[in-house]
Amino acid sequence: MKIGYQDLFSRNLGIFTQEEQERIRKTRVLIIGCGGIGGTVAIILARSGVANFTLVDFDRFDVTNMNRQICCFTDTLGQNKTEVTKEAIKKINPEAKIHTYPSYLSLDQVETLCKDADIIFPAADDFAYSIRCFQIARRLKIPALLIVPSGLWAMISMIGPSGLTAEDLFGIPKNLDYECLKEVFTNKKYKLATYFYVRLGGWQKDYYNDFIENDLSPAQICPLVWLASSIGSLEIIKYLSRKGTVVTLPKYWWISEAGINIQRLYRMNLQTLMVAQRKIMWSLFQTRLAKVLERAEFWWWKSILSKR
């Protein structure tokens, strides 16, 4: 017995019209990074009826992915993430059209792929790379999904072809090239601006210290990664179906231990304060005060660690 698209997603028609579901089916989604959030969004969108994917990821599953990555199992360890995700989508919808790129792509190559996409989701582990992908999406006037989880905290928003950018949300200068962005996200003096990972994300101080000093990967847990991915996927589905109000910057979903709500950048909230702090500190770090500030910052960090 052959099972077709209409059979697989007939329950959606209790929510969507045939026309709305057809828009979901036809949409071309480009996912750059098929790990925790990228792989989970891919699977949720496939189960929602999206049937056209381009998946990019050079990485392979390893044991550290097991705690949160939806396609990571003992029998997929060592396998490329795009190929495993493709197989999983095919098991959901055999008619799905999926293009995989299981190797590292330059940003120029990514831009070529973006030109054939309707929605872009930059989800690379290299956050500087992802920010550049957001810049490409903006230049091509393609909407993009942003999800940033960390421990017990996450932010989610759609970023439109106009209006506020990913850089606005994080308080970093706009249109930096890749090398400058890499400096922002890997240099110790800038990484210390992420101390809220301890306060909001629930990180252990020892782990955060290794993140700062030894480039340990960000701490993540499955419930938050999948919850944030589910909300992000819902925003894409709302955008495609034109049903409901899409949460787009300056609005964003804010997840913390205290609950889940929608906040707005540049209103009185923690993210707005962090953005202001980063902008001020970025400006000061470009002046003659930089060395003094670095010494003060590292002294502050040492005092924080001593209070463990």
C-alpha positions in Angstrom: 0.0 0.0 0.0 1.5 3.3 -1.1 1.3 6.1 1.5 1.2 9.6 0.0 1.8 13.1 1.3 -1.9 13.7 2.0 -2.1 10.6 4.2 1.0 11.5 6.2 -0.1 15.0 7.0 -3.9 14.8 7.0 -4.1 15.6 10.7 -2.5 19.0 9.9 -5.6 19.8 8.0 -7.5 20.2 11.3 -5.4 23.4 11.6 -4.3 24.4 8.1 -6.2 24.7 4.9 -5.0 22.7 1.9 -3.5 25.9 0.5 -1.6 26.6 3.7 -0.3 23.0 3.9 0.8 23.2 0.3 2.8 26.4 1.0 4.5 24.4 3.9 5.2 21.5 1.6 6.8 23.5 -1.2 9.0 25.8 0.9 12.7 25.3 0.4 14.5 25.3 3.8 18.3 25.7 4.1 19.7 24.5 7.4 23.4 25.2 8.1 24.5 22.9 10.9 22.6 19.7 11.7 23.5 19.2 15.3 21.4 20.0 18.4 19.1 22.8 17.1 19.6 22.3 13.4 18.9 18.6 13.3 15.9 19.0 15.7 14.4 21.8 13.6 14.9 19.7 10.5 13.0 16.7 12.0 10.1 18.9 13.4 9.7 20.7 10.0 9.7 17.3 8.2 6.9 16.1 10.5 5.1 19.4 9.9 5.1 18.6 6.1 8.1 20.6 4.8 9.3 18.5 1.9 12.3 20.4 0.5 15.6 20.6 2.5 19.1 21.6 1.9 21.3 20.4 4.8 24.9 21.5 5.4 27.3 20.1 8.0 30.8 18.6 7.7 30.6 17.2 11.3 30.0 13.6 12.4 28.1 12.4 15.4 30.2 11.6 18.5 29.4 10.6 22.1 29.2 14.2 23.3 26.2 14.7 21.0 24.1 11.9 22.6 22.6 14.1 25.4 20.7 16.3 23.0 21.0 15.7 19.3 17.9 14.2 17.9 19.5 11.9 15.2 22.4 10.8 17.4 22.2 7.1 18.4 24.8 4.5 19.2 24.4 3.2 15.6 24.9 6.7 14.1 28.1 7.6 15.9 30.8 8.4 13.4 28.3 9.1 10.6 27.9 12.5 8.9 25.1 14.5 10.4 23.6 15.6 7.1 23.4 12.1 5.8 21.8 10.7 9.0 19.3 13.6 9.1 18.4 13.0 5.5 17.7 9.3 6.2 15.5 10.3 9.2 13.5 12.7 7.1 13.1 10.1 4.4 11.6 7.7 7.0 9.1 10.4 7.8 8.3 11.4 4.2 9.8 9.3 1.4 8.7 12.0 -1.1 10.9 14.7 0.5 13.6 16.2 -1.7 16.8 16.6 0.3 20.2 17.9 -0.8 23.1 17.3 1.5 26.5 18.9 1.7 28.6 16.8 4.1 31.7 18.9 3.9 32.8 22.4 5.0 31.5 25.1 2.7 33.0 28.5 2.3 30.7 31.5 2.9 30.6 32.1 -0.9 29.4 28.6 -1.4 26.7 29.1 1.3 25.6 32.3 -0.4 25.0 30.3 -3.6 22.8 27.9 -1.7 20.9 30.7 0.0 19.8 32.0 -3.4 17.7 28.9 -3.9 16.2 29.0 -0.4 13.0 30.5 1.0 14.0 30.2 4.7 17.5 30.0 6.1 18.4 28.6 9.5 22.1 29.3 10.5 22.8 26.7 13.2 26.6 26.2 12.9 28.6 25.6 16.1 30.9 28.4 14.9 28.8 31.4 15.9 30.9 33.8 13.8 30.1 31.7 10.8 26.4 31.7 11.6 26.3 35.5 12.0 27.9 35.8 8.6 25.1 33.6 7.2 22.5 35.9 8.8 24.3 38.8 7.0 24.0 36.9 3.7 20.3 36.2 4.3 19.7 39.9 5.0 21.6 40.9 1.8 19.5 38.4 -0.2 16.3 39.5 1.6 15.5 36.0 2.9 14.0 35.5 6.3 16.1 33.6 8.8 15.5 31.8 12.1 17.7 32.4 15.1 17.9 30.1 18.1 20.5 30.5 20.8 20.3 28.0 23.7 22.6 27.7 26.6 21.9 25.4 29.5 18.6 26.5 31.1 18.3 29.6 28.9 17.5 30.3 25.3 16.4 33.0 22.8 14.4 32.5 19.6 13.3 34.9 16.9 12.7 35.2 13.2 14.9 37.8 11.6 13.3 39.5 8.6 14.9 41.0 5.4 14.6 44.4 7.0 14.6 45.8 10.5 16.8 44.7 13.4 19.6 42.2 12.8 21.3 39.4 14.8 24.1 41.9 15.6 21.5 44.2 17.2 20.2 41.4 19.4 23.8 40.6 20.7 25.1 44.2 20.9 28.0 43.6 18.4 29.1 45.9 15.6 27.3 45.3 12.3 28.9 43.9 9.1 32.1 42.7 10.7 34.0 40.2 8.5 34.4 36.6 9.6 37.8 37.1 11.3 36.6 40.0 13.4 33.5 38.1 14.4 35.7 35.1 15.4 37.7 37.4 17.6 34.6 38.6 19.3 33.3 35.1 20.1 36.7 33.5 21.0 38.8 36.2 22.6 38.8 35.9 26.3 38.1 39.6 27.0 34.9 39.4 24.9 33.8 35.9 26.0 33.6 37.1 29.6 30.6 39.1 28.6 28.8 35.7 28.6 28.9 35.3 32.4 25.1 35.3 32.3 25.5 31.7 31.2 26.2 31.0 34.9 23.3 33.1 36.2 20.7 32.3 33.6 21.9 29.1 32.0 22.7 27.3 35.3 26.3 26.5 34.3 28.6 25.3 37.0 31.4 27.8 37.6 34.1 25.1 37.0 32.6 24.4 33.6 32.3 28.0 32.7 35.9 28.5 33.7 37.0 25.8 31.3 34.7 27.3 28.6 36.7 30.6 29.0 40.2 29.3 29.6 40.2 26.0 27.6 37.6 26.5 24.9 35.2 23.9 26.3 32.0 23.6 24.2 28.9 25.4 25.6 26.9 23.4 28.2 23.5 22.2 26.8 20.7 19.9 27.9 18.2 18.1 25.8 14.9 19.6 27.2 16.1 23.2 26.4 17.5 22.4 23.0 14.4 20.6 21.9 12.1 23.2 23.5 13.9 26.0 21.8 13.9 24.1 18.5 10.2 23.4 18.8 9.4 27.1 19.3 11.7 28.1 16.4 10.0 25.5 14.1 6.6 26.9 15.1 7.7 30.4 14.0 8.7 29.0 10.6 5.4 27.2 10.3 3.5 30.3 11.3 5.5 32.3 8.7 4.8 29.7 5.9 1.1 29.2 6.6 0.5 32.9 7.4 -1.5 31.7 10.4 -0.7 33.5 13.7 1.6 36.3 14.5 5.3 35.6 13.8 7.7 36.6 16.5 10.3 38.7 14.7 12.9 41.0 16.0 12.7 43.3 17.9 10.5 40.7 19.6 12.0 37.4 20.7 11.1 34.3 22.8 12.9 34.3 26.2 13.3 30.9 28.0 14.7 30.7 31.5 14.0 28.9 34.8 11.4 31.5 35.5 9.3 30.5 32.5 8.8 31.3 28.8 7.6 34.7 27.5 8.0 37.1 24.6 10.2 40.1 25.2 11.2 43.1 23.1 14.6 44.5 22.6 15.2 48.1 23.8 12.5 47.7 26.4 13.5 47.5 30.1 14.7 43.9 30.4 17.9 41.9 30.9 18.8 41.5 27.2 18.5 45.2 26.6 20.9 45.9 29.5 23.4 43.3 28.2 23.3 44.8 24.7 24.0 48.2 26.2 26.8 46.9 28.3 28.4 45.1 25.3 28.2 48.2 23.1 29.8 50.3 25.7 32.5 47.8 26.5 33.2 47.2 22.8 33.8 50.9 22.3 36.0 51.2 25.4 38.1 48.2 24.3 39.0 50.0 21.1 40.5 52.9 23.1 43.7 53.4 25.1 41.8 52.2 28.2 41.8 48.6 26.7 44.8 47.3 28.7 43.5 48.8 32.0 40.0 47.3 31.3 41.4 43.9 30.5 43.4 43.8 33.8 40.2 44.9 35.7 38.1 42.4 33.9 40.5 39.5 34.6 40.8 40.6 38.3 37.0 40.5 38.5 36.9 37.1 36.9 39.5 35.8 39.4 37.4 37.1 42.3 34.3 35.5 41.0 36.0 32.1 40.7 37.3 32.4 44.3 33.7 32.6 45.6 32.9 29.0 44.4 
